[in-house]
Amino acid sequence: TLAVVLFTQDLRLHDNPALYAARAGADQVVPLFVTDPAIAAAGFAAPNRAAFLAGCLADLDAALRRAGGRLLVREGDTAEQTAKLAAETGAATVHVAAGVSGYARRREQRLRRALGDRLRVHEGSLTAVPPGAVHPADRDHYAVFTPYHRAWQQAPRRTPLPPPRALHTPEGLRGAPLPTATPTARSLPDPGEGAARRAWQHWHGDRYADLHDDLAADGTSHLSPYLHFGCLSANELAQLAERRGGPGAEAFVRQLVWRDFHHQVLAARPDTAHADYRPRKGGWHRDAREFEAWRDGRTGFPIVDAGMRQLAETGWMHNRARLITASFLAKSLHQDWRPGAAHFLHHLVDGDLANNQLNWQWVAGTGTDTRPNRVLNPLTQADRYDPDGAYVRRWVPELADLPGREIHRPWRSPHRPADYPDPLIAPETTGHRVRASLRPPEDTL
Ligand code: FAD
């Protein structure tokens, strides 16, 4: 018998339930990836992610070849192409990992219509605990992190599956060439499962608990692109970290729980990729010039500009900087989170619908934060998380000569270079910018 495995966000051989089940139930396995124009049309195939994805697919193909298989790439509508390949090969089963987005759900429904009970959808590939596996008594998902975290710690977890062997992919199947793409970032992390596993092994997270918020120390794992494309299984990674132990590992697993938390919210409420999780009172302020200054890293607030420039140059941004820059747009400039989130998605190599949109909503006060009115004052944040200004000096080099903390308040400094902009809004109001007259709703974004 023959089984098709449709790869989506699970570009790995280790702990891959769909691939493992396909091999266990058939003599021959056809691994498939479909380049779907719908993803490009939705703006999701942004250059940095497309380039990283291309590298991951090449790596996946090489790994599959070592296991006696190879990756077949087809172009077109995913459900149609998969059904066509299943018909061509006489596949008895087609395996795919369950997704959480509205797009993934529709894809599953269409695959189900085309393939009937030959389709096998595998839960628990994307997250360590599958969405819906734990939920409060009276609803289908957790809206607050702390009780979710407690429930997550009690939830059963799968023993990681070994990579399958002897896939016996038949010869002679027609495939498209592996895709290629050029990133806008200067350099991207090495793509693929092998690189992901090496990155984990080489990362010494012992001081993670102390350092993960220190912007200049850059002490986080940088595993997010690998988790987004599934080069690493979140389930396996959580267990590897737990086995490593210590306070660093505990804090690290907590971040993986945040990832699962946002995924279970999106799975239950796919509309929150665009719609507010909690409706917000009042409109948003709209000012294209202010938005462009934020986007281009020219707000005159060095800590904000440093984050935005790190994003543009590298396709990645430190979590603390994501919080500060997003809060500046939504809470200090009072602008709608959606264009901000779209700008992040355009650049982030780890750009992820669940993590990006729901973190943005958390920051903007439309999401799951239990204190939706909190504002991260960029100056207080800068003093706390970049105390000697080393992060700003790295990303805003024209300010490099400003000593110590003076770098966070260039408007007060005699060393301020002429080409660095004035602060976009009065510095003393960044924590609580008063918008006396928000425009009426019809004029808001
Ligand atoms: P580490 O600190 O090493 O954490 C390990 C892993 O845990 C990460 O790789 C990630 O998968 C997960 N994680 C950590 N923090 C969070 C979090 N707050 N929410 C969800 N998962 C988390 N993360 C993305 O993967 N994609 C995004 O598009 C994304 N957009 C964000 C937008 C905003 C406004 C904010 C505030 C955060 C966003 N995050 C996003 C979460 C977080 O910033 C990144 O996951 C993290 O910076 C990635 O770096 P790391 O792998 O070194 O993280």
Residues whose N, C-alpha, C, O or C-beta is under 5 A from the ligand:
A	BS01	FAD	T220 S221 H222 L223 S224 L227 F252 Q255 L256 W258 R259 M317 H318 N319 R322 L323 A326 L348 D350 G351 D352 N355 N356 N359 W360
